[in-house]
Every structure is written in structure tokens, then in C-alpha cells.
Amino acid sequence: MRGEYAANGNLDDSDIIGAITNCIAVNVGKLTPQIIRNDKNGLQIKDDYLARLLSLRWSPELSTYDALYKMAAQLIRRSNAFAIVLYTEDFMRIKSIVPVTVRTYRIYEDDNGTVLFWFIWDYDGKAYTIPYQSVIHIKARFDKKRFMGSAPDPQLKNTLELIDTTGEALRNIVKNSANLKGYLKYNNFIDEEELKQKVRDFQKAYMDASNEGGLAGLDNSTEFHEISQKAPTIPTLQIQFLRENVYRYYNVNENILMSKFTEAEWNAFYESVIEPIALQLSLEFTFKILTERERGFGNRIAFTANRLQYATLQTRASLGSILYDRGIITINEFRELLYYEPIEDGDVRMVSLNYVKADDQSLYQTGQQDNKTGSEGNPQNAARVPQNYFLDRAYIETRKKGGVA
């Protein structure tokens, strides 16, 4: 029996890892799952029971956003994330899809060659064994093991330890700032209780914020000696280098984490971080949820995102105008790009008639087909396009999901 065991690393105590995890998981949670069928009849987006389950609520307690967020968070912290596909009693359809956090797990082959997933669920502390085919498994840094991604703990250990050491040094600086500022020397012998009382009286009289003058009066029996403290220099450059070392590991930067990114920075972040996760989800869901027959008919599950959600208004208007004129998006989709609310009867696509095939330019301009004569040799019998057809209407409506005008 062969198998692989998971690492027991834990990055939960790092605030930097927490910020990175939340940033990536929030954007993965915005992905939209769709069941798409692409065959000889064209591309269709299905709206059946499974499509509604994927796009709305994977299980009674988890919305699609919550489920995707949870899986992405586990992927960042553990390099592996799992969701269990649960079926109805007759195994005719999927009942729910439950992301699980596990204490430990194992993926292995039994003696018959069947791949199984054994895990202890954090929720109830019980052990379960299920077929790996019923497990949605996405992974990061899939470079060393057969089934699992490599945990990030060993690679980040030194950097995180240095960050923690620097943080401890800063904490000590704050603590030392509240330590002894000076001492009183009494030339006459007094008992301990009387000494403490005199110190309290001195503090109350001269070291309170109400002492605006900043002066104190002492007689010959008392001397005040100040203790000078030099605050250590905070190594800001070293701290920033260590933080950026963690950022580089996860392909993020300060602007992404603080939501101060430019359009170009967002596109780079999406393509290098979010899109690979979306691709993994698409492939896993397509293979693990759809049957071989359904896949053979061109069905697949895709996780998509609105790439223009962080584009500038100028970019939205420019691309929207191009897409709208070619009938790629509807009126309401164009309005959404420009931050306008939808309108009634706005779910139609419009196609501009100011375009013509390169080989048909003469037909468009003269109404003749390449100056060829008709069947009886008379040029006047050649096919013509009614010019007023183009003048009367600049746009025609087409159905939103394919079809002809």
C-alpha cells in the first residue's frame, strides 16, 4: 500500500500570511462557476439544478463565495485544499459540495489500485475514508509529491522567524520606554516605607502632566539623578525586505494588499495568482463532477471572473464600445460597465451594419457582385443590395444567446 502524508505546518500565527490569504481568497471568492456546453450547435450556458447549486450555494451552510474563500485560504496556508462531493442516497445527483479543513490526511492507493482519501475532519474530529474521485482537490507548488502540493512552512520558516524576532525587538523598545527615568538620592537615612512615600510625592508634584513648567524644587537632603536612555534605531529597511520576501513568495505586493493597485497591477495579479486557481477549479470540477458521457458531449465547468471590474472608466468605455458594436455584449452589460443600472428590455445585443467582408466591398458600394454580369449577360440583372436598407437602420437586434438576426 503506497501513500503520502501531509505536513503539519501552521502559518496561522503570522499577520502577513493572514493579510495575503485574505486578499487572495476574497478575489477567488468572486469567481463565477458556469456549466458550459460547446458542440456543433454552438456554445450554451446551462441553467439546470447543478448549475444553480454551483453558482448559488454549495451546501446549506455555505454560499458559493464562502466555499471558494475557504478553499483558497486553505490553499495559501497549506498548499492543498479539499471539498467533498456528497450525493443523494441513490447517487443520481449531487446533494452538496462541502469544503473541509483537516487535521491530518492521506492520499493512497489500495491493493486494487483505487485511490482513496483518508482524513480527520476538524469539525468533529472523526476519521473518514472516501474515493478520491469524490474529492475536489486543488494544490500549489505541486513539484515533489505524487498527490499533494508542498507545504510552504519550510520555505518561509527563516523569513517568518526573522520577522518575529524583529517584532519582539520592537515590543522591547515599547516596554523600555516605560522603565526608570531617574532616581532620587536622600542624604539622610530614612526607612523603606518613608522612602517610597517621598518618591510618590515627588512623582505627583513634579512628574505629572499638570506640571507645565517642567521644574522641581529640592532641598539639601535630596538629589535627583536622571537616567538617559537612547532609543535603538528601528531597522525599517530590513523589516521591509523581509516582508517583501514573503510577498514575492505569493506573487503579491503592498499595493495589492492595500487595494491601491493600478489597472496593470491588477491584471498582473489576476493572471499570476487568481487565474491559475480558477483553471485548477475548472479542471477539477469538470472531471470530478461531470460524467464521461457529459464531457464527451462538450460539457465543462468553468470558473470565470469579470476582468474589467478594476479597469478605469476610460478602458471600460473604450472596450465596451467595441464589444457592443459587434453584438458581443448586451445593452445592460454595456451599462453595467459604465456603472449604470440595467433598464427594461435591455438584455438584447445590437450589431452595427457599418461592416462588410473585405471581398464584398464592391457589393456594398455599387450593389454589384465584383462587376460580374447576371445569368443572361446583362450587368443590370446582377444582384444588388438595396441601399436604403443600410440607411434606414444602423443597428439590428439579435438574440442574446446566439442565433441569427
Summary of the structure (lengths in Angstrom):
residues: 405
radius of gyration: 34.6
end to end distance: 61.4
largest distance: 135.7
contacts: 1026
relative contact order: 0.10
helix: 41%
strand: 22%
